[in-house]
Amino acid sequence: MSAKSGLSSGKTAAALGLHRFGFGPVGDAITAIAADPRGALLADLERPGAGQIDAPNLISSARAAREVSDFRAERRAEQKLASRQQKQATASGEAPSQMAQLPGVEPPLPQQIILNEAKARFDAAANAEIGLVERLVWFWSNHFCVSADKDVAMVGAYEREAIRPHVLGRFADLLQAVESHPAMLFYLDNVQSMGADSIAGINQDKGLNENLARETLELHTLGVRSGYSQADVTSFAKVLTGWTWLRPEEPVHGGEFAFVRRFHEPGDQVVLGTRYTEGGLDQGRAVLADLARHPATAQHIGEKLARHFVADDPPPALAAKLAKTFLDTDGDLKQVVRTLMTAEESWTAPRQKLKPPAE
């Protein structure tokens, strides 16, 4: 029996597929899919609601931002009031009063929000029979990462709102959703970025923050050493000025995305040799649309998928196949994953990768 046919079915192939492309076998999953492991993995892409989670107790990122802002404001007020009472008691010679403390039955609100999100995320992974789509969610959340260390309120909802709806859709839509999400804009400091010649920039003597533009080019799309210059980063950062949020302390729409024109650098900008005419929000959308379809982006995504799922030093032929499918299908991520599942290189590479603790 050839290596090719030997890895097309059977328990060995089933175990390989479940470990390499999912979170490992659950129950009798190896036996259940042994007749056609690849078919079982491909079927996971076609499940109704694949990539989504049913968790009605979870709240939106904007609501979470508002509630955490209110919580912190209340705590500051309580501390300020307690300090005031302490000073009054000291001045009058009275013994300071002790505020009643209830037993700690649950974490404070910010921690409770992220714990609820984490539970829903790990439940979805642990209960997945195949696990391929959940692994894809984790892959893209890592690719477009944000940090709870900087914003505990929105990171969980960010994955549900920006990643999960597009994980089997088109990369262009995923990119637009991610780069305009308040969690990303806050994480990469774009909420305060303003053009030096914008109305706000002139009035406030503030200027550009290049973090979002640089990360989008270097990590999210083209990849390092792909030909973009510092001038491209600066021009793209100018394009993205005005992409911000409504501050969370605003009671109704706080935490939501907003394009604020008075922050936006006026005028045309040139990014990667293409001139983008002044168009406010649409100027940024146009740059992202072109980045999503750039050949360097296809190569970067193909190599990263192959490296993540198959081998730290992936077969060049596999990365090339993934990049070609990406370009041929206008970034159809489901078709890219289908290519990953059906390529012989995905099944014949030695098992040498280690699983991180979460997996």
C-alpha positions as MATLAB code, in Angstrom:
seq = 'MSAKSGLSSGKTAAALGLHRFGFGPVGDAITAIAADPRGALLADLERPGAGQIDAPNLISSARAAREVSDFRAERRAEQKLASRQQKQATASGEAPSQMAQLPGVEPPLPQQIILNEAKARFDAAANAEIGLVERLVWFWSNHFCVSADKDVAMVGAYEREAIRPHVLGRFADLLQAVESHPAMLFYLDNVQSMGADSIAGINQDKGLNENLARETLELHTLGVRSGYSQADVTSFAKVLTGWTWLRPEEPVHGGEFAFVRRFHEPGDQVVLGTRYTEGGLDQGRAVLADLARHPATAQHIGEKLARHFVADDPPPALAAKLAKTFLDTDGDLKQVVRTLMTAEESWTAPRQKLKPPAE';
ca = [
       0.000    0.000    0.000;
       1.443    3.392   -0.949;
       1.926    6.197    1.543;
      -0.684    8.179   -0.343;
      -3.416    5.568   -0.135;
      -2.382    4.554    3.363;
      -3.121    8.060    4.628;
      -6.442    8.481    2.843;
      -8.437    6.415    5.338;
      -8.166    4.337    8.476;
      -7.705    5.032   12.144;
      -4.193    6.405   11.712;
      -5.411    8.983    9.220;
      -8.407    9.760   11.436;
      -6.185   10.387   14.446;
      -3.830   12.507   12.369;
      -6.688   14.599   11.008;
      -8.336   15.171   14.380;
      -5.077   16.177   16.030;
      -3.631   18.217   13.174;
      -6.769   20.085   12.158;
      -8.926   19.921   15.289;
      -8.362   19.708   19.029;
      -7.905   15.946   19.119;
     -10.368   13.021   19.198;
     -13.459   13.105   21.404;
     -15.083    9.820   22.466;
     -15.100    7.351   19.576;
     -14.419   10.027   16.946;
     -11.453    8.125   15.488;
     -13.580    5.073   14.719;
     -16.488    7.223   13.563;
     -14.522    8.994   10.829;
     -11.967    6.282    9.964;
     -13.706    5.377    6.711;
     -13.261    8.895    5.324;
     -11.288   11.289    7.578;
     -10.945   13.990    4.945;
     -14.635   13.836    4.153;
     -15.473   14.283    7.832;
     -13.223   17.321    8.071;
     -14.697   18.824    4.914;
     -18.202   18.187    6.254;
     -17.354   20.295    9.306;
     -17.100   23.280    6.969;
     -20.677   22.744    5.808;
     -22.388   22.471    9.191;
     -25.238   24.990    9.643;
     -23.944   27.774   11.844;
     -20.340   26.578   11.648;
     -18.109   28.967   13.550;
     -20.942   30.547   15.518;
     -21.711   29.975   19.195;
     -25.091   30.033   20.890;
     -24.529   32.036   24.063;
     -27.437   34.411   24.702;
     -25.920   35.481   28.029;
     -22.991   37.174   26.273;
     -23.224   40.881   25.553;
     -21.947   43.014   22.692;
     -18.533   44.629   22.811;
     -20.061   48.104   22.917;
     -22.338   47.224   25.816;
     -19.438   45.577   27.632;
     -17.334   48.712   27.164;
     -20.130   50.880   28.580;
     -20.785   48.596   31.542;
     -17.101   48.369   32.439;
     -16.778   52.144   32.124;
     -19.760   52.607   34.458;
     -18.384   50.003   36.878;
     -15.030   51.742   37.105;
     -16.659   55.144   37.518;
     -18.739   53.774   40.396;
     -15.657   52.267   42.059;
     -13.802   55.581   41.770;
     -16.764   57.400   43.295;
     -16.931   54.898   46.163;
     -13.219   55.284   46.846;
     -13.448   59.057   46.718;
     -16.442   59.057   49.066;
     -14.690   56.695   51.495;
     -11.614   58.941   51.486;
     -13.762   61.995   52.153;
     -15.500   60.273   55.064;
     -12.123   59.172   56.437;
     -10.859   62.751   56.417;
     -14.043   64.031   58.095;
     -13.838   61.396   60.798;
     -10.178   62.176   61.449;
     -10.874   65.911   61.681;
     -13.716   65.378   64.202;
     -11.775   62.898   66.303;
     -14.227   60.091   65.605;
     -13.246   56.524   64.888;
     -13.412   55.944   61.133;
     -16.398   53.892   60.082;
     -15.830   50.568   58.417;
     -17.735   49.851   55.238;
     -19.461   46.492   55.276;
     -17.784   43.972   53.019;
     -19.787   41.189   51.478;
     -18.149   37.821   50.893;
     -16.566   37.657   47.460;
     -19.047   35.447   45.652;
     -17.938   36.366   42.119;
     -15.235   38.344   40.361;
     -15.688   42.054   39.633;
     -17.653   42.912   36.502;
     -14.709   43.294   34.059;
     -13.318   39.889   34.997;
     -16.766   38.298   34.950;
     -17.357   39.486   31.391;
     -14.154   37.922   30.084;
     -14.668   34.733   32.105;
     -18.127   34.322   30.526;
     -16.582   34.809   27.080;
     -13.758   32.376   27.819;
     -16.179   29.711   29.041;
     -18.269   29.962   25.869;
     -15.119   29.788   23.723;
     -13.643   26.751   25.470;
     -17.009   24.988   25.633;
     -17.335   25.368   21.862;
     -13.874   23.871   21.367;
     -14.257   21.071   23.911;
     -17.653   19.991   22.581;
     -16.700   20.084   18.892;
     -16.829   16.595   17.383;
     -14.374   17.449   14.603;
     -13.020   20.821   15.704;
     -11.732   22.129   12.377;
     -13.879   25.256   12.263;
     -13.161   26.092   15.900;
      -9.443   25.749   15.197;
      -9.912   28.182   12.320;
     -11.593   30.642   14.679;
      -8.610   30.366   17.012;
      -6.198   30.737   14.098;
      -7.788   33.942   12.849;
      -8.182   35.374   16.346;
      -4.464   34.867   16.800;
      -3.695   36.337   13.377;
      -5.783   39.423   14.204;
      -4.966   39.435   17.905;
      -6.008   41.977   20.517;
      -5.084   41.889   24.207;
      -7.180   41.633   27.344;
      -4.297   43.284   29.183;
      -5.194   46.512   27.411;
      -8.969   46.134   27.185;
     -10.673   43.433   29.211;
     -14.186   44.455   28.190;
     -14.258   43.903   24.431;
     -11.823   41.120   23.559;
     -14.276   38.223   23.865;
     -17.063   39.909   21.966;
     -14.529   41.005   19.336;
     -14.006   37.375   18.368;
     -17.755   36.773   18.135;
     -18.449   39.954   16.197;
     -15.460   40.315   13.857;
     -13.938   36.830   13.470;
     -16.655   34.190   13.694;
     -19.083   35.637   11.087;
     -16.334   35.665    8.434;
     -14.204   32.643    9.296;
     -15.557   30.725    6.294;
     -16.288   33.801    4.194;
     -14.068   36.140    2.205;
     -10.830   37.489    3.591;
     -11.720   40.989    2.368;
     -14.832   41.015    4.573;
     -12.905   39.603    7.534;
     -10.236   42.273    7.133;
     -12.760   45.102    6.994;
     -14.586   43.775   10.065;
     -11.409   43.400   12.100;
      -9.720   46.693   11.265;
     -12.879   48.705   11.963;
     -13.742   46.939   15.223;
     -13.357   49.199   18.288;
     -11.338   46.496   20.079;
      -8.682   46.629   17.341;
      -8.801   50.403   17.017;
      -8.288   50.783   20.757;
      -5.653   48.048   21.009;
      -3.513   49.634   18.284;
      -4.110   53.219   19.457;
      -6.022   54.413   16.411;
      -8.830   55.913   18.492;
      -6.590   58.909   19.229;
      -4.834   59.123   15.854;
      -5.498   62.285   13.901;
      -4.001   63.925   10.881;
      -1.637   66.822   11.509;
      -3.665   68.892    9.028;
      -7.064   67.708   10.246;
      -9.344   70.032   12.184;
      -8.730   68.168   15.432;
      -5.002   67.858   14.777;
      -4.624   71.587   14.231;
      -6.757   72.531   17.231;
      -5.232   69.993   19.632;
      -1.633   70.002   18.368;
      -1.780   66.216   18.095;
      -0.934   63.931   15.241;
      -0.553   60.538   13.708;
      -0.304   57.098   15.309;
       1.051   54.507   12.872;
       0.442   51.327   14.905;
      -2.695   50.143   13.119;
      -1.329   50.877    9.644;
       1.976   49.118   10.364;
       0.383   46.026   11.917;
      -2.134   45.754    9.085;
       0.628   45.734    6.487;
       3.219   43.715    8.395;
       1.092   41.111   10.164;
      -2.476   41.127    8.868;
      -1.983   41.309    5.089;
       1.267   41.585    3.110;
       3.733   40.246    5.671;
       7.258   41.373    6.499;
       9.754   42.045    3.709;
       6.956   42.186    1.154;
       7.944   45.455   -0.474;
       6.074   48.158    1.426;
       8.019   51.176    2.677;
       7.896   53.528    5.639;
       6.244   56.035    3.324;
       3.470   53.497    2.693;
       2.973   53.041    6.442;
       2.725   56.794    6.995;
       0.330   57.323    4.095;
      -1.852   54.426    5.193;
      -1.893   55.771    8.755;
      -3.167   59.082    7.375;
      -5.892   57.204    5.487;
      -6.997   55.545    8.744;
      -7.247   58.750   10.758;
     -10.816   59.261   11.899;
     -11.400   55.525   12.379;
     -12.230   55.624   16.054;
     -14.978   54.884   18.576;
     -17.510   56.685   20.687;
     -15.995   56.831   24.145;
     -17.458   54.152   26.453;
     -18.735   56.698   28.977;
     -21.320   57.840   26.442;
     -24.522   56.196   27.728;
     -26.276   54.982   24.546;
     -23.750   54.298   21.792;
     -20.483   54.356   23.714;
     -18.018   51.697   22.565;
     -19.334   51.658   18.983;
     -17.286   52.354   15.851;
     -17.390   55.897   14.527;
     -15.735   57.721   11.681;
     -14.940   61.225   12.925;
     -14.164   63.444    9.963;
     -12.532   66.195   12.031;
      -9.763   63.653   12.898;
      -9.247   62.652    9.263;
      -6.213   63.864    7.334;
      -7.553   65.598    4.211;
      -6.332   64.916    0.712;
      -5.243   62.064   -1.541;
      -2.790   59.429   -0.305;
      -0.480   57.033   -2.170;
      -0.125   53.514   -0.754;
       1.918   50.862   -2.588;
       1.986   53.020   -5.700;
      -1.787   53.471   -5.912;
      -3.363   56.874   -5.397;
      -6.463   56.883   -3.212;
      -8.547   60.012   -3.571;
      -9.955   61.772   -0.566;
     -13.133   59.970    0.409;
     -13.305   59.887    4.180;
     -14.220   56.441    5.426;
     -14.337   55.011    1.906;
     -10.676   55.900    1.350;
      -9.662   53.464    4.087;
     -12.044   50.806    2.869;
     -10.547   51.043   -0.611;
      -6.997   50.495    0.687;
      -8.097   47.491    2.749;
      -9.926   46.004   -0.247;
      -6.760   46.196   -2.340;
      -4.578   44.793    0.441;
      -6.965   41.838    0.804;
      -6.446   40.928   -2.867;
      -2.703   41.548   -3.072;
      -0.537   38.574   -4.162;
       1.752   39.114   -1.155;
      -1.267   38.746    1.129;
      -2.177   35.462   -0.545;
       1.373   34.201   -0.059;
       1.499   35.365    3.558;
      -1.834   33.740    4.441;
      -0.998   30.522    2.590;
       2.317   30.138    4.365;
       0.850   30.947    7.761;
      -2.000   28.443    7.423;
       0.421   25.735    6.330;
       2.789   26.549    9.177;
       0.039   26.624   11.785;
      -1.671   23.382   10.847;
       0.974   21.220    9.193;
       4.615   22.033    9.959;
       6.784   24.814   11.310;
       8.745   24.522    8.065;
       5.800   23.782    5.753;
       6.114   22.148    2.340;
       6.528   24.991   -0.182;
       4.137   23.227   -2.566;
       1.384   23.325    0.055;
       1.813   27.035    0.748;
       1.797   27.679   -3.007;
      -1.456   25.719   -3.454;
      -3.131   27.695   -0.673;
      -1.944   31.004   -2.084;
      -3.190   30.071   -5.559;
      -6.628   29.142   -4.255;
      -6.721   32.399   -2.289;
      -6.055   34.403   -5.454;
      -8.254   32.307   -7.762;
     -11.297   32.568   -5.466;
     -10.924   36.210   -4.415;
      -9.963   35.194   -0.896;
     -12.720   32.630   -0.301;
     -11.498   31.201    3.000;
     -13.676   28.103    2.857;
     -12.144   27.160   -0.478;
      -8.650   27.827    0.869;
      -9.339   25.454    3.745;
     -10.765   22.867    1.370;
      -7.449   23.014   -0.483;
      -5.635   22.545    2.825;
      -7.749   19.467    3.593;
      -7.384   17.835    0.188;
      -3.680   18.494   -0.437;
      -1.517   15.387   -0.002;
       1.180   17.505    1.661;
      -1.209   18.195    4.536;
      -1.365   14.500    5.388;
       2.138   13.270    4.610;
       4.194   15.809    6.581;
       5.609   14.221    9.790;
       3.867   14.977   13.066;
       6.409   17.249   14.708;
       4.362   20.203   15.946;
       3.610   20.665   19.648;
       0.209   21.791   20.864;
       0.056   24.961   22.948;
      -1.579   24.577   26.379;
      -4.956   25.977   25.318;
      -5.323   23.380   22.555;
];
